[in-house]
Amino acid sequence: MILKHISPLISPELMKVLMEMGHGDEIAFADRNFPAVSNAKRLITYSGVGIQELLHAVLYHFPIDYAVEKPVKLMRIPPTSDYKGDVVATYQTIVDSYHGSPVGMEMLERQEFYTRASQAYAIVATSDSARFANIIIRKGIVPAT
């Protein structure tokens, strides 16, 4: 069933998880190389969808926690890597645009990121082929109206 103003990229399963999450819960969006199945408490699989597309769909509805200094976690790109992309700047632009102000981001070493993701409320496993595209976002509150 489709609802108005909700991206068709947001599955009923993902919407349920986003609604169940409370203030301070985290959700991880993982690229195709991330060991999501072996690390997830709750796993949502998105075949054929990239993380950037999904972030645009999700962050329209998802409040990012403003009560902590760095509510977004990314996997640190090793200095010895041949990676040439700029996923950090791309994600910074996306989260800032939906949050309405600059969002603090913390870079975690690979194993530290895996541990943090395994503690997340859910992991969304995507088909994203970009290297180091993994991101964890901490849920904030929706202000009273």
N, CA, C and O atoms as CSV, one atom per row, in Angstrom:
chain,resi,resn,atom,element,x,y,z
A,1,MET,N,N,0.844,-1.170,0.000
A,1,MET,CA,C,0.000,0.000,0.000
A,1,MET,C,C,0.892,1.236,0.000
A,1,MET,O,O,1.870,1.296,0.745
A,2,ILE,N,N,0.569,2.196,-0.809
A,2,ILE,CA,C,1.326,3.442,-0.913
A,2,ILE,C,C,0.566,4.552,-0.187
A,2,ILE,O,O,-0.656,4.650,-0.297
A,3,LEU,N,N,1.290,5.377,0.546
A,3,LEU,CA,C,0.706,6.538,1.209
A,3,LEU,C,C,1.203,7.805,0.527
A,3,LEU,O,O,2.252,7.798,-0.117
A,4,LYS,N,N,0.479,8.852,0.664
A,4,LYS,CA,C,0.889,10.128,0.095
A,4,LYS,C,C,2.100,10.677,0.844
A,4,LYS,O,O,2.217,10.521,2.059
A,5,HIS,N,N,2.988,11.315,0.109
A,5,HIS,CA,C,4.151,12.023,0.648
A,5,HIS,C,C,5.190,11.101,1.286
A,5,HIS,O,O,6.087,11.578,1.981
A,6,ILE,N,N,5.086,9.803,1.064
A,6,ILE,CA,C,6.105,8.871,1.556
A,6,ILE,C,C,6.750,8.221,0.340
A,6,ILE,O,O,6.066,7.635,-0.500
A,7,SER,N,N,8.046,8.327,0.257
A,7,SER,CA,C,8.777,7.770,-0.868
A,7,SER,C,C,8.507,6.277,-1.012
A,7,SER,O,O,8.463,5.557,-0.015
A,8,PRO,N,N,8.325,5.805,-2.247
A,8,PRO,CA,C,8.158,4.370,-2.444
A,8,PRO,C,C,9.414,3.576,-2.070
A,8,PRO,O,O,9.373,2.348,-1.989
A,9,LEU,N,N,10.523,4.275,-1.845
A,9,LEU,CA,C,11.732,3.591,-1.375
A,9,LEU,C,C,11.604,3.132,0.070
A,9,LEU,O,O,12.312,2.218,0.493
A,10,ILE,N,N,10.713,3.752,0.830
A,10,ILE,CA,C,10.550,3.361,2.228
A,10,ILE,C,C,9.540,2.218,2.285
A,10,ILE,O,O,8.340,2.408,2.083
A,11,SER,N,N,10.060,1.036,2.565
A,11,SER,CA,C,9.213,-0.152,2.659
A,11,SER,C,C,8.417,-0.126,3.958
A,11,SER,O,O,8.781,0.587,4.893
A,12,PRO,N,N,7.338,-0.894,4.026
A,12,PRO,CA,C,6.601,-0.987,5.295
A,12,PRO,C,C,7.503,-1.433,6.449
A,12,PRO,O,O,7.369,-0.948,7.572
A,13,GLU,N,N,8.416,-2.354,6.165
A,13,GLU,CA,C,9.331,-2.834,7.208
A,13,GLU,C,C,10.227,-1.708,7.721
A,13,GLU,O,O,10.423,-1.565,8.928
A,14,LEU,N,N,10.768,-0.915,6.805
A,14,LEU,CA,C,11.623,0.191,7.217
A,14,LEU,C,C,10.815,1.246,7.963
A,14,LEU,O,O,11.278,1.768,8.977
A,15,MET,N,N,9.627,1.567,7.486
A,15,MET,CA,C,8.800,2.560,8.175
A,15,MET,C,C,8.476,2.106,9.595
A,15,MET,O,O,8.495,2.911,10.526
A,16,LYS,N,N,8.182,0.832,9.758
A,16,LYS,CA,C,7.893,0.283,11.091
A,16,LYS,C,C,9.094,0.471,12.010
A,16,LYS,O,O,8.939,0.901,13.154
A,17,VAL,N,N,10.277,0.157,11.525
A,17,VAL,CA,C,11.495,0.296,12.327
A,17,VAL,C,C,11.729,1.759,12.686
A,17,VAL,O,O,12.039,2.068,13.836
A,18,LEU,N,N,11.584,2.663,11.718
A,18,LEU,CA,C,11.784,4.082,11.986
A,18,LEU,C,C,10.806,4.584,13.041
A,18,LEU,O,O,11.167,5.397,13.892
A,19,MET,N,N,9.565,4.097,12.985
A,19,MET,CA,C,8.548,4.498,13.962
A,19,MET,C,C,8.813,3.892,15.348
A,19,MET,O,O,8.541,4.530,16.364
A,20,GLU,N,N,9.336,2.680,15.389
A,20,GLU,CA,C,9.614,2.015,16.667
A,20,GLU,C,C,10.804,2.627,17.400
A,20,GLU,O,O,10.847,2.623,18.631
A,21,MET,N,N,11.755,3.146,16.657
A,21,MET,CA,C,12.962,3.686,17.270
A,21,MET,C,C,12.634,4.845,18.197
A,21,MET,O,O,11.764,5.667,17.910
A,22,GLY,N,N,13.346,4.893,19.310
A,22,GLY,CA,C,13.182,5.990,20.250
A,22,GLY,C,C,14.377,6.927,20.216
A,22,GLY,O,O,15.356,6.682,19.512
A,23,HIS,N,N,14.282,8.004,20.988
A,23,HIS,CA,C,15.361,8.982,21.071
A,23,HIS,C,C,16.647,8.293,21.524
A,23,HIS,O,O,16.679,7.627,22.559
A,24,GLY,N,N,17.683,8.460,20.747
A,24,GLY,CA,C,18.978,7.869,21.069
A,24,GLY,C,C,19.247,6.555,20.375
A,24,GLY,O,O,20.392,6.103,20.342
A,25,ASP,N,N,18.217,5.923,19.814
A,25,ASP,CA,C,18.445,4.700,19.039
A,25,ASP,C,C,19.182,5.048,17.750
A,25,ASP,O,O,19.050,6.151,17.221
A,26,GLU,N,N,19.948,4.102,17.265
A,26,GLU,CA,C,20.713,4.331,16.046
A,26,GLU,C,C,20.305,3.332,14.961
A,26,GLU,O,O,19.896,2.205,15.238
A,27,ILE,N,N,20.432,3.792,13.721
A,27,ILE,CA,C,20.178,2.951,12.566
A,27,ILE,C,C,21.411,3.032,11.665
A,27,ILE,O,O,21.957,4.112,11.440
A,28,ALA,N,N,21.840,1.882,11.156
A,28,ALA,CA,C,23.002,1.823,10.277
A,28,ALA,C,C,22.543,1.536,8.848
A,28,ALA,O,O,21.688,0.681,8.620
A,29,PHE,N,N,23.114,2.249,7.906
A,29,PHE,CA,C,22.903,1.990,6.488
A,29,PHE,C,C,24.221,1.448,5.958
A,29,PHE,O,O,25.255,2.110,6.037
A,30,ALA,N,N,24.172,0.239,5.418
A,30,ALA,CA,C,25.393,-0.479,5.076
A,30,ALA,C,C,25.529,-0.706,3.575
A,30,ALA,O,O,24.546,-0.945,2.873
A,31,ASP,N,N,26.772,-0.627,3.099
A,31,ASP,CA,C,27.032,-0.908,1.688
A,31,ASP,C,C,27.079,-2.423,1.465
A,31,ASP,O,O,26.965,-3.201,2.412
A,32,ARG,N,N,27.245,-2.823,0.225
A,32,ARG,CA,C,27.156,-4.251,-0.111
A,32,ARG,C,C,28.289,-5.093,0.452
A,32,ARG,O,O,28.178,-6.318,0.479
A,33,ASN,N,N,29.365,-4.481,0.898
A,33,ASN,CA,C,30.485,-5.231,1.466
A,33,ASN,C,C,30.392,-5.402,2.981
A,33,ASN,O,O,31.150,-6.176,3.566
A,34,PHE,N,N,29.479,-4.692,3.608
A,34,PHE,CA,C,29.366,-4.720,5.063
A,34,PHE,C,C,28.761,-6.049,5.528
A,34,PHE,O,O,27.808,-6.526,4.911
A,35,PRO,N,N,29.286,-6.660,6.597
A,35,PRO,CA,C,28.745,-7.933,7.102
A,35,PRO,C,C,27.447,-7.720,7.897
A,35,PRO,O,O,27.399,-7.963,9.103
A,36,ALA,N,N,26.416,-7.271,7.211
A,36,ALA,CA,C,25.159,-6.889,7.871
A,36,ALA,C,C,24.453,-8.072,8.520
A,36,ALA,O,O,23.970,-7.958,9.646
A,37,VAL,N,N,24.387,-9.193,7.837
A,37,VAL,CA,C,23.646,-10.343,8.359
A,37,VAL,C,C,24.234,-10.812,9.684
A,37,VAL,O,O,23.489,-11.133,10.610
A,38,SER,N,N,25.540,-10.855,9.786
A,38,SER,CA,C,26.170,-11.351,11.004
A,38,SER,C,C,26.235,-10.305,12.116
A,38,SER,O,O,26.619,-10.627,13.240
A,39,ASN,N,N,25.867,-9.063,11.820
A,39,ASN,CA,C,25.952,-8.002,12.831
A,39,ASN,C,C,24.611,-7.425,13.265
A,39,ASN,O,O,24.553,-6.719,14.272
A,40,ALA,N,N,23.537,-7.703,12.542
A,40,ALA,CA,C,22.267,-7.018,12.791
A,40,ALA,C,C,21.394,-7.682,13.842
A,40,ALA,O,O,21.242,-8.904,13.862
A,41,LYS,N,N,20.818,-6.853,14.723
A,41,LYS,CA,C,19.740,-7.302,15.604
A,41,LYS,C,C,18.466,-7.408,14.768
A,41,LYS,O,O,17.706,-8.371,14.877
A,42,ARG,N,N,18.256,-6.393,13.934
A,42,ARG,CA,C,17.136,-6.337,12.989
A,42,ARG,C,C,17.745,-5.985,11.641
A,42,ARG,O,O,18.468,-4.995,11.524
A,43,LEU,N,N,17.461,-6.774,10.643
A,43,LEU,CA,C,18.037,-6.568,9.316
A,43,LEU,C,C,16.937,-6.225,8.324
A,43,LEU,O,O,15.916,-6.909,8.248
A,44,ILE,N,N,17.155,-5.169,7.576
A,44,ILE,CA,C,16.259,-4.789,6.488
A,44,ILE,C,C,17.120,-4.777,5.228
A,44,ILE,O,O,18.147,-4.101,5.178
A,45,THR,N,N,16.701,-5.521,4.223
A,45,THR,CA,C,17.496,-5.646,3.003
A,45,THR,C,C,16.895,-4.814,1.877
A,45,THR,O,O,15.693,-4.867,1.619
A,46,TYR,N,N,17.749,-4.050,1.215
A,46,TYR,CA,C,17.357,-3.212,0.087
A,46,TYR,C,C,18.237,-3.550,-1.109
A,46,TYR,O,O,19.298,-2.954,-1.292
A,47,SER,N,N,17.804,-4.492,-1.911
A,47,SER,CA,C,18.543,-4.852,-3.117
A,47,SER,C,C,18.273,-3.818,-4.201
A,47,SER,O,O,17.132,-3.408,-4.417
A,48,GLY,N,N,19.326,-3.409,-4.872
A,48,GLY,CA,C,19.174,-2.474,-5.980
A,48,GLY,C,C,19.037,-1.021,-5.584
A,48,GLY,O,O,18.750,-0.179,-6.434
A,49,VAL,N,N,19.234,-0.705,-4.316
A,49,VAL,CA,C,19.097,0.669,-3.843
A,49,VAL,C,C,20.409,1.102,-3.188
A,49,VAL,O,O,21.036,0.333,-2.459
A,50,GLY,N,N,20.811,2.343,-3.460
A,50,GLY,CA,C,22.011,2.899,-2.857
A,50,GLY,C,C,21.689,3.668,-1.590
A,50,GLY,O,O,20.541,4.051,-1.362
A,51,ILE,N,N,22.688,3.890,-0.779
A,51,ILE,CA,C,22.495,4.565,0.503
A,51,ILE,C,C,22.066,6.018,0.313
A,51,ILE,O,O,21.181,6.492,1.026
A,52,GLN,N,N,22.672,6.730,-0.629
A,52,GLN,CA,C,22.308,8.130,-0.825
A,52,GLN,C,C,20.825,8.282,-1.151
A,52,GLN,O,O,20.156,9.153,-0.596
A,53,GLU,N,N,20.313,7.450,-2.037
A,53,GLU,CA,C,18.883,7.495,-2.394
A,53,GLU,C,C,18.020,7.266,-1.155
A,53,GLU,O,O,17.037,7.968,-0.921
A,54,LEU,N,N,18.409,6.278,-0.381
A,54,LEU,CA,C,17.640,5.908,0.803
A,54,LEU,C,C,17.700,7.010,1.868
A,54,LEU,O,O,16.703,7.287,2.534
A,55,LEU,N,N,18.865,7.632,2.023
A,55,LEU,CA,C,18.976,8.727,2.992
A,55,LEU,C,C,18.027,9.871,2.642
A,55,LEU,O,O,17.383,10.437,3.526
A,56,HIS,N,N,17.939,10.210,1.371
A,56,HIS,CA,C,17.022,11.280,0.958
A,56,HIS,C,C,15.581,10.923,1.304
A,56,HIS,O,O,14.810,11.790,1.716
A,57,ALA,N,N,15.216,9.669,1.140
A,57,ALA,CA,C,13.851,9.235,1.453
A,57,ALA,C,C,13.608,9.206,2.959
A,57,ALA,O,O,12.548,9.629,3.419
A,58,VAL,N,N,14.566,8.716,3.724
A,58,VAL,CA,C,14.401,8.526,5.166
A,58,VAL,C,C,14.541,9.837,5.943
A,58,VAL,O,O,13.730,10.119,6.825
A,59,LEU,N,N,15.544,10.627,5.631
A,59,LEU,CA,C,15.828,11.814,6.443
A,59,LEU,C,C,14.762,12.891,6.337
A,59,LEU,O,O,14.722,13.796,7.171
A,60,TYR,N,N,13.908,12.819,5.345
A,60,TYR,CA,C,12.765,13.731,5.258
A,60,TYR,C,C,11.867,13.554,6.479
A,60,TYR,O,O,11.236,14.507,6.935
A,61,HIS,N,N,11.812,12.331,7.007
A,61,HIS,CA,C,10.942,11.989,8.132
A,61,HIS,C,C,11.689,11.795,9.454
A,61,HIS,O,O,11.075,11.863,10.519
A,62,PHE,N,N,12.971,11.562,9.405
A,62,PHE,CA,C,13.754,11.094,10.546
A,62,PHE,C,C,14.478,12.250,11.240
A,62,PHE,O,O,15.318,12.902,10.621
A,63,PRO,N,N,14.170,12.514,12.506
A,63,PRO,CA,C,14.880,13.588,13.212
A,63,PRO,C,C,16.265,13.115,13.661
A,63,PRO,O,O,16.399,12.072,14.301
A,64,ILE,N,N,17.275,13.887,13.321
A,64,ILE,CA,C,18.643,13.583,13.744
A,64,ILE,C,C,18.846,14.204,15.126
A,64,ILE,O,O,18.434,15.337,15.373
A,65,ASP,N,N,19.473,13.463,16.007
A,65,ASP,CA,C,19.645,13.911,17.395
A,65,ASP,C,C,20.506,15.169,17.471
A,65,ASP,O,O,21.658,15.167,17.035
A,66,TYR,N,N,19.949,16.232,18.021
A,66,TYR,CA,C,20.693,17.476,18.213
A,66,TYR,C,C,21.280,17.567,19.623
A,66,TYR,O,O,22.015,18.506,19.928
A,67,ALA,N,N,20.957,16.596,20.482
A,67,ALA,CA,C,21.382,16.642,21.880
A,67,ALA,C,C,22.790,16.088,22.096
A,67,ALA,O,O,23.332,16.195,23.196
A,68,VAL,N,N,23.387,15.497,21.057
A,68,VAL,CA,C,24.758,15.004,21.156
A,68,VAL,C,C,25.608,15.712,20.108
A,68,VAL,O,O,25.103,16.179,19.087
A,69,GLU,N,N,26.898,15.782,20.381
A,69,GLU,CA,C,27.796,16.531,19.498
A,69,GLU,C,C,27.964,15.891,18.121
A,69,GLU,O,O,28.042,16.595,17.115
A,70,LYS,N,N,28.019,14.550,18.072
A,70,LYS,CA,C,28.260,13.858,16.800
A,70,LYS,C,C,27.273,12.703,16.638
A,70,LYS,O,O,27.606,11.557,16.942
A,71,PRO,N,N,26.056,12.998,16.158
A,71,PRO,CA,C,25.038,11.959,16.029
A,71,PRO,C,C,25.192,11.059,14.802
A,71,PRO,O,O,24.435,10.105,14.626
A,72,VAL,N,N,26.169,11.367,13.963
A,72,VAL,CA,C,26.408,10.564,12.762
A,72,VAL,C,C,27.801,9.950,12.862
A,72,VAL,O,O,28.775,10.619,13.207
A,73,LYS,N,N,27.867,8.651,12.548
A,73,LYS,CA,C,29.140,7.919,12.576
A,73,LYS,C,C,29.423,7.387,11.175
A,73,LYS,O,O,28.536,6.857,10.505
A,74,LEU,N,N,30.654,7.534,10.752
A,74,LEU,CA,C,31.094,7.004,9.461
A,74,LEU,C,C,32.316,6.118,9.680
A,74,LEU,O,O,33.006,6.228,10.694
A,75,MET,N,N,32.571,5.243,8.718
A,75,MET,CA,C,33.755,4.405,8.787
A,75,MET,C,C,34.956,5.200,8.260
A,75,MET,O,O,34.932,5.740,7.154
A,76,ARG,N,N,36.003,5.252,9.085
A,76,ARG,CA,C,37.224,5.973,8.684
A,76,ARG,C,C,37.851,5.292,7.465
A,76,ARG,O,O,37.950,4.067,7.393
A,77,ILE,N,N,38.263,6.111,6.531
A,77,ILE,CA,C,38.933,5.601,5.339
A,77,ILE,C,C,40.418,5.501,5.668
A,77,ILE,O,O,41.054,6.508,5.979
A,78,PRO,N,N,40.971,4.297,5.602
A,78,PRO,CA,C,42.388,4.136,5.965
A,78,PRO,C,C,43.285,4.998,5.080
A,78,PRO,O,O,43.036,5.119,3.880
A,79,PRO,N,N,44.325,5.598,5.659
A,79,PRO,CA,C,45.219,6.450,4.870
A,79,PRO,C,C,45.948,5.680,3.766
A,79,PRO,O,O,46.405,6.277,2.792
A,80,THR,N,N,46.057,4.379,3.913
A,80,THR,CA,C,46.731,3.565,2.896
A,80,THR,C,C,45.787,3.122,1.777
A,80,THR,O,O,46.216,2.460,0.832
A,81,SER,N,N,44.520,3.481,1.877
A,81,SER,CA,C,43.533,3.066,0.877
A,81,SER,C,C,43.725,3.827,-0.428
A,81,SER,O,O,44.206,4.960,-0.440
A,82,ASP,N,N,43.342,3.186,-1.519
A,82,ASP,CA,C,43.381,3.842,-2.824
A,82,ASP,C,C,42.042,4.509,-3.161
A,82,ASP,O,O,41.817,4.925,-4.298
A,83,TYR,N,N,41.168,4.607,-2.172
A,83,TYR,CA,C,39.841,5.202,-2.347
A,83,TYR,C,C,39.975,6.655,-2.791
A,83,TYR,O,O,40.736,7.421,-2.200
A,84,LYS,N,N,39.240,7.031,-3.824
A,84,LYS,CA,C,39.329,8.386,-4.380
A,84,LYS,C,C,38.031,9.177,-4.238
A,84,LYS,O,O,37.995,10.355,-4.592
A,85,GLY,N,N,36.970,8.560,-3.730
A,85,GLY,CA,C,35.686,9.246,-3.609
A,85,GLY,C,C,35.655,10.223,-2.452
A,85,GLY,O,O,36.650,10.400,-1.748
A,86,ASP,N,N,34.507,10.859,-2.256
A,86,ASP,CA,C,34.350,11.807,-1.165
A,86,ASP,C,C,33.014,11.581,-0.465
A,86,ASP,O,O,32.177,12.481,-0.391
A,87,VAL,N,N,32.828,10.366,0.045
A,87,VAL,CA,C,31.580,9.994,0.688
A,87,VAL,C,C,31.310,10.850,1.923
A,87,VAL,O,O,30.150,11.116,2.242
A,88,VAL,N,N,32.341,11.280,2.614
A,88,VAL,CA,C,32.158,12.085,3.821
A,88,VAL,C,C,31.481,13.412,3.467
A,88,VAL,O,O,30.497,13.793,4.100
A,89,ALA,N,N,31.997,14.107,2.473
A,89,ALA,CA,C,31.406,15.389,2.061
A,89,ALA,C,C,29.994,15.191,1.519
A,89,ALA,O,O,29.109,16.008,1.773
A,90,THR,N,N,29.783,14.116,0.778
A,90,THR,CA,C,28.454,13.832,0.235
A,90,THR,C,C,27.452,13.622,1.356
A,90,THR,O,O,26.371,14.211,1.340
A,91,TYR,N,N,27.799,12.788,2.329
A,91,TYR,CA,C,26.903,12.531,3.452
A,91,TYR,C,C,26.702,13.786,4.304
A,91,TYR,O,O,25.602,14.037,4.794
A,92,GLN,N,N,27.759,14.566,4.476
A,92,GLN,CA,C,27.633,15.805,5.253
A,92,GLN,C,C,26.589,16.720,4.613
A,92,GLN,O,O,25.742,17.285,5.305
A,93,THR,N,N,26.654,16.859,3.315
A,93,THR,CA,C,25.695,17.701,2.591
A,93,THR,C,C,24.269,17.183,2.750
A,93,THR,O,O,23.340,17.957,2.977
A,94,ILE,N,N,24.105,15.864,2.629
A,94,ILE,CA,C,22.765,15.278,2.730
A,94,ILE,C,C,22.194,15.466,4.132
A,94,ILE,O,O,21.081,15.973,4.275
A,95,VAL,N,N,22.928,15.071,5.168
A,95,VAL,CA,C,22.369,15.162,6.526
A,95,VAL,C,C,22.166,16.608,6.952
A,95,VAL,O,O,21.184,16.911,7.628
A,96,ASP,N,N,23.062,17.500,6.578
A,96,ASP,CA,C,22.898,18.911,6.919
A,96,ASP,C,C,21.631,19.485,6.287
A,96,ASP,O,O,20.912,20.260,6.918
A,97,SER,N,N,21.361,19.101,5.042
A,97,SER,CA,C,20.206,19.662,4.342
A,97,SER,C,C,18.890,19.244,4.990
A,97,SER,O,O,17.937,20.024,4.996
A,98,TYR,N,N,18.819,18.040,5.530
A,98,TYR,CA,C,17.587,17.590,6.176
A,98,TYR,C,C,17.498,18.021,7.635
A,98,TYR,O,O,16.402,18.170,8.176
A,99,HIS,N,N,18.641,18.219,8.267
A,99,HIS,CA,C,18.655,18.623,9.676
A,99,HIS,C,C,18.438,20.132,9.819
A,99,HIS,O,O,17.902,20.604,10.822
A,100,GLY,N,N,18.862,20.867,8.806
A,100,GLY,CA,C,18.678,22.319,8.828
A,100,GLY,C,C,19.859,23.094,9.372
A,100,GLY,O,O,19.847,24.325,9.382
A,101,SER,N,N,20.881,22.382,9.825
A,101,SER,CA,C,22.107,23.009,10.321
A,101,SER,C,C,23.215,21.952,10.278
A,101,SER,O,O,22.929,20.766,10.115
A,102,PRO,N,N,24.476,22.372,10.422
A,102,PRO,CA,C,25.576,21.401,10.354
A,102,PRO,C,C,25.444,20.308,11.425
A,102,PRO,O,O,25.141,20.584,12.586
A,103,VAL,N,N,25.676,19.080,11.004
A,103,VAL,CA,C,25.585,17.907,11.872
A,103,VAL,C,C,26.999,17.388,12.135
A,103,VAL,O,O,27.789,17.226,11.205
A,104,GLY,N,N,27.312,17.130,13.401
A,104,GLY,CA,C,28.616,16.587,13.751
A,104,GLY,C,C,28.741,15.134,13.316
A,104,GLY,O,O,27.818,14.337,13.484
A,105,MET,N,N,29.898,14.807,12.755
A,105,MET,CA,C,30.162,13.445,12.292
A,105,MET,C,C,31.436,12.931,12.946
A,105,MET,O,O,32.422,13.654,13.083
A,106,GLU,N,N,31.391,11.671,13.342
A,106,GLU,CA,C,32.551,11.034,13.959
A,106,GLU,C,C,33.034,9.920,13.047
A,106,GLU,O,O,32.240,9.143,12.516
A,107,MET,N,N,34.334,9.854,12.876
A,107,MET,CA,C,34.938,8.806,12.066
A,107,MET,C,C,35.410,7.683,12.991
A,107,MET,O,O,36.166,7.921,13.932
A,108,LEU,N,N,34.954,6.453,12.711
A,108,LEU,CA,C,35.320,5.291,13.512
A,108,LEU,C,C,36.175,4.338,12.697
A,108,LEU,O,O,35.954,4.160,11.499
A,109,GLU,N,N,37.150,3.727,13.353
A,109,GLU,CA,C,37.934,2.684,12.694
A,109,GLU,C,C,37.000,1.542,12.323
A,109,GLU,O,O,35.934,1.397,12.921
A,110,ARG,N,N,37.383,0.739,11.352
A,110,ARG,CA,C,36.505,-0.296,10.807
A,110,ARG,C,C,35.912,-1.201,11.885
A,110,ARG,O,O,34.693,-1.369,11.934
A,111,GLN,N,N,36.732,-1.781,12.741
A,111,GLN,CA,C,36.221,-2.703,13.763
A,111,GLN,C,C,35.328,-1.977,14.767
A,111,GLN,O,O,34.331,-2.530,15.233
A,112,GLU,N,N,35.682,-0.755,15.094
A,112,GLU,CA,C,34.869,0.049,16.011
A,112,GLU,C,C,33.504,0.348,15.364
A,112,GLU,O,O,32.474,0.340,16.037
A,113,PHE,N,N,33.518,0.610,14.055
A,113,PHE,CA,C,32.264,0.846,13.339
A,113,PHE,C,C,31.406,-0.423,13.343
A,113,PHE,O,O,30.198,-0.354,13.568
A,114,TYR,N,N,32.026,-1.581,13.094
A,114,TYR,CA,C,31.283,-2.850,13.109
A,114,TYR,C,C,30.621,-3.074,14.472
A,114,TYR,O,O,29.458,-3.473,14.548
A,115,THR,N,N,31.369,-2.815,15.537
A,115,THR,CA,C,30.830,-2.986,16.884
A,115,THR,C,C,29.663,-2.045,17.114
A,115,THR,O,O,28.629,-2.455,17.641
A,116,ARG,N,N,29.816,-0.799,16.726
A,116,ARG,CA,C,28.753,0.194,16.919
A,116,ARG,C,C,27.517,-0.187,16.101
A,116,ARG,O,O,26.394,-0.092,16.597
A,117,ALA,N,N,27.717,-0.616,14.857
A,117,ALA,CA,C,26.592,-1.014,14.001
A,117,ALA,C,C,25.869,-2.225,14.585
A,117,ALA,O,O,24.645,-2.315,14.491
A,118,SER,N,N,26.603,-3.149,15.183
A,118,SER,CA,C,25.978,-4.340,15.762
A,118,SER,C,C,25.096,-3.981,16.961
A,118,SER,O,O,24.227,-4.764,17.344
A,119,GLN,N,N,25.310,-2.819,17.547
A,119,GLN,CA,C,24.497,-2.342,18.668
A,119,GLN,C,C,23.327,-1.481,18.199
A,119,GLN,O,O,22.475,-1.107,19.005
A,120,ALA,N,N,23.276,-1.166,16.913
A,120,ALA,CA,C,22.214,-0.308,16.378
A,120,ALA,C,C,20.864,-1.008,16.465
A,120,ALA,O,O,20.788,-2.236,16.498
A,121,TYR,N,N,19.816,-0.220,16.501
A,121,TYR,CA,C,18.463,-0.768,16.536
A,121,TYR,C,C,18.225,-1.636,15.304
A,121,TYR,O,O,17.588,-2.686,15.392
A,122,ALA,N,N,18.738,-1.197,14.161
A,122,ALA,CA,C,18.595,-1.964,12.919
A,122,ALA,C,C,19.735,-1.623,11.976
A,122,ALA,O,O,20.352,-0.561,12.062
A,123,ILE,N,N,19.992,-2.560,11.073
A,123,ILE,CA,C,20.932,-2.326,9.980
A,123,ILE,C,C,20.153,-2.477,8.685
A,123,ILE,O,O,19.431,-3.453,8.482
A,124,VAL,N,N,20.314,-1.487,7.813
A,124,VAL,CA,C,19.705,-1.524,6.489
A,124,VAL,C,C,20.811,-1.896,5.508
A,124,VAL,O,O,21.722,-1.106,5.256
A,125,ALA,N,N,20.724,-3.103,4.960
A,125,ALA,CA,C,21.735,-3.597,4.030
A,125,ALA,C,C,21.322,-3.197,2.614
A,125,ALA,O,O,20.275,-3.619,2.123
A,126,THR,N,N,22.146,-2.386,1.969
A,126,THR,CA,C,21.843,-1.911,0.618
A,126,THR,C,C,22.754,-2.600,-0.397
A,126,THR,O,O,23.617,-3.403,-0.044
A,127,SER,N,N,22.539,-2.265,-1.652
A,127,SER,CA,C,23.389,-2.765,-2.733
A,127,SER,C,C,24.444,-1.738,-3.124
A,127,SER,O,O,25.080,-1.870,-4.170
A,128,ASP,N,N,24.634,-0.729,-2.301
A,128,ASP,CA,C,25.562,0.352,-2.633
A,128,ASP,C,C,26.958,-0.209,-2.875
A,128,ASP,O,O,27.503,-0.930,-2.039
A,129,SER,N,N,27.529,0.129,-4.023
A,129,SER,CA,C,28.851,-0.387,-4.377
A,129,SER,C,C,29.979,0.563,-3.974
A,129,SER,O,O,31.153,0.218,-4.107
A,130,ALA,N,N,29.636,1.752,-3.484
A,130,ALA,CA,C,30.673,2.693,-3.062
A,130,ALA,C,C,31.411,2.133,-1.851
A,130,ALA,O,O,30.797,1.588,-0.934
A,131,ARG,N,N,32.698,2.270,-1.859
A,131,ARG,CA,C,33.494,1.814,-0.722
A,131,ARG,C,C,33.382,2.816,0.416
A,131,ARG,O,O,33.284,4.020,0.180
A,132,PHE,N,N,33.397,2.325,1.642
A,132,PHE,CA,C,33.330,3.149,2.853
A,132,PHE,C,C,32.041,3.977,2.920
A,132,PHE,O,O,32.037,5.080,3.467
A,133,ALA,N,N,30.958,3.445,2.367
A,133,ALA,CA,C,29.695,4.183,2.306
A,133,ALA,C,C,28.817,3.966,3.533
A,133,ALA,O,O,27.703,4.486,3.583
A,134,ASN,N,N,29.281,3.224,4.504
A,134,ASN,CA,C,28.481,2.900,5.687
A,134,ASN,C,C,28.283,4.126,6.577
A,134,ASN,O,O,29.187,4.945,6.743
A,135,ILE,N,N,27.074,4.236,7.147
A,135,ILE,CA,C,26.752,5.387,7.991
A,135,ILE,C,C,25.777,4.950,9.090
A,135,ILE,O,O,24.871,4.149,8.860
A,136,ILE,N,N,25.990,5.493,10.273
A,136,ILE,CA,C,25.100,5.252,11.409
A,136,ILE,C,C,24.529,6.617,11.822
A,136,ILE,O,O,25.261,7.599,11.941
A,137,ILE,N,N,23.209,6.655,12.036
A,137,ILE,CA,C,22.563,7.914,12.416
A,137,ILE,C,C,21.755,7.699,13.698
A,137,ILE,O,O,21.012,6.725,13.822
A,138,ARG,N,N,21.912,8.609,14.629
A,138,ARG,CA,C,21.219,8.565,15.924
A,138,ARG,C,C,19.926,9.370,15.834
A,138,ARG,O,O,19.923,10.518,15.390
A,139,LYS,N,N,18.835,8.751,16.262
A,139,LYS,CA,C,17.532,9.390,16.188
A,139,LYS,C,C,17.357,10.420,17.300
A,139,LYS,O,O,17.714,10.187,18.455
A,140,GLY,N,N,16.801,11.559,16.917
A,140,GLY,CA,C,16.495,12.609,17.870
A,140,GLY,C,C,15.027,12.608,18.218
A,140,GLY,O,O,14.351,11.584,18.118
A,141,ILE,N,N,14.547,13.744,18.622
A,141,ILE,CA,C,13.141,13.880,18.991
A,141,ILE,C,C,12.433,14.797,18.003
A,141,ILE,O,O,13.058,15.613,17.327
A,142,VAL,N,N,11.131,14.647,17.938
A,142,VAL,CA,C,10.308,15.561,17.164
A,142,VAL,C,C,9.771,16.578,18.164
A,142,VAL,O,O,9.057,16.208,19.096
A,143,PRO,N,N,10.106,17.860,17.983
A,143,PRO,CA,C,9.647,18.866,18.934
A,143,PRO,C,C,8.123,18.935,19.027
A,143,PRO,O,O,7.423,18.690,18.044
A,144,ALA,N,N,7.625,19.265,20.192
A,144,ALA,CA,C,6.175,19.420,20.373
A,144,ALA,C,C,5.697,20.608,19.542
A,144,ALA,O,O,6.410,21.600,19.382
A,145,THR,N,N,4.509,20.492,19.030
A,145,THR,CA,C,3.978,21.593,18.209
A,145,THR,C,C,2.963,22.405,18.960
A,145,THR,O,O,2.419,23.367,18.418
